[in-house]
Amino acid sequence: MADWFQRTKKGLLGAEKKVIPDGLWVKCPTCNEYLYKRELDKNYWICTHCRYHFRIPCDTYIKILIGDEYTEFNQDLQSNDPLKFKDSKKYSDRLKQAMSQTGSNEAVRTVTGMVDKIPVVLCVMDFNFIGGSMGSVVGEKIARATDKAREMHVPLIIISQSGGARMQEGIYSLMQMAKTSAKLTRFHEKGGLFISILTDPTAGGTTASFAMLGDLIISEPGAFIGFAGPRVIKQTIGHELPEGFQHAEFLLDKGFIDIISPRSELRQLISKILIFFYEQH
């Protein structure tokens, strides 16, 4: 009798149970639908049911905006361990692990390329590299990219995807907020166009510096954008926070960002902005 209750490999109708190979399907964290990975990739990693935007690596953003023809610069710069920081793992070991996992030396890539025949300097942050945190090299690469855009007289685009300043570098990390802001001020004074694109998440020192200094600030739908986390703010002020607080739609309503654009329409939007900018100049 015990055999009656044992699970078999056959389905209810006697057919053999289907085995779904690992890695072919992805579960949406918002609507819990299972999505075919290949179709999801074709749809810019946007859920076809609820329009949730999955996080994507920085090389995918580069491909979306400027395709396969680009020149990367300053890719050899990498962080060291100035404070000899150690918590549960040495900072130097975390850097080596991040480099191995991402194939990059830092949490931002800087390239030159074309958006519909218009030259640009593009910086793209990578959340997979220690949470996209901004250390001294991230700040330096963005500063150099800003200088390059100013010298070339071309627009600057920065795609932010970051948890904030990198705690393992302490004050060296916090200094990057002032440095990148100063570089962008010089770029602005020369009439340069800076387009800031915010993705999920854009937080901490990144939000408090270059990410919110764009001439145009564009966000992906539903992106978390803020300085301190909602839990910390709630504990500090002792009040319930408004619904949707620190998400793109809330910030658009309050005037902190200019446009919310689906990832699938991002290149077309950037192209229109650049064409308008060049027509005015």
PERA-V648884 format. One record per run of one state. SS is the DSSP state (hx for helix, st for strand, lp for the rest). FROM is the first residue (numbers start at 1). TO is the last residue. Records with the same first field share a line. If there is no record, write none. Layout:
SS: FROM-TO  FROM-TO
This chain:
lp: 1-1  6-9  11-15  17-24  28-33  43-45  47-52  54-57  67-69  73-85  87-89  103-107  116-117  126-129  133-133  135-135  153-154  163-164  166-166  190-193  203-203  208-209  213-215  220-223  226-229  238-246  254-258  261-262  281-281
hx: 2-5  37-42  58-66  91-102  130-132  136-152  167-189  204-207  210-212  230-237  248-253  263-280
st: 10-10  16-16  25-27  34-36  46-46  53-53  70-72  86-86  90-90  108-115  118-125  134-134  155-162  165-165  194-202  216-219  224-225  247-247  259-260
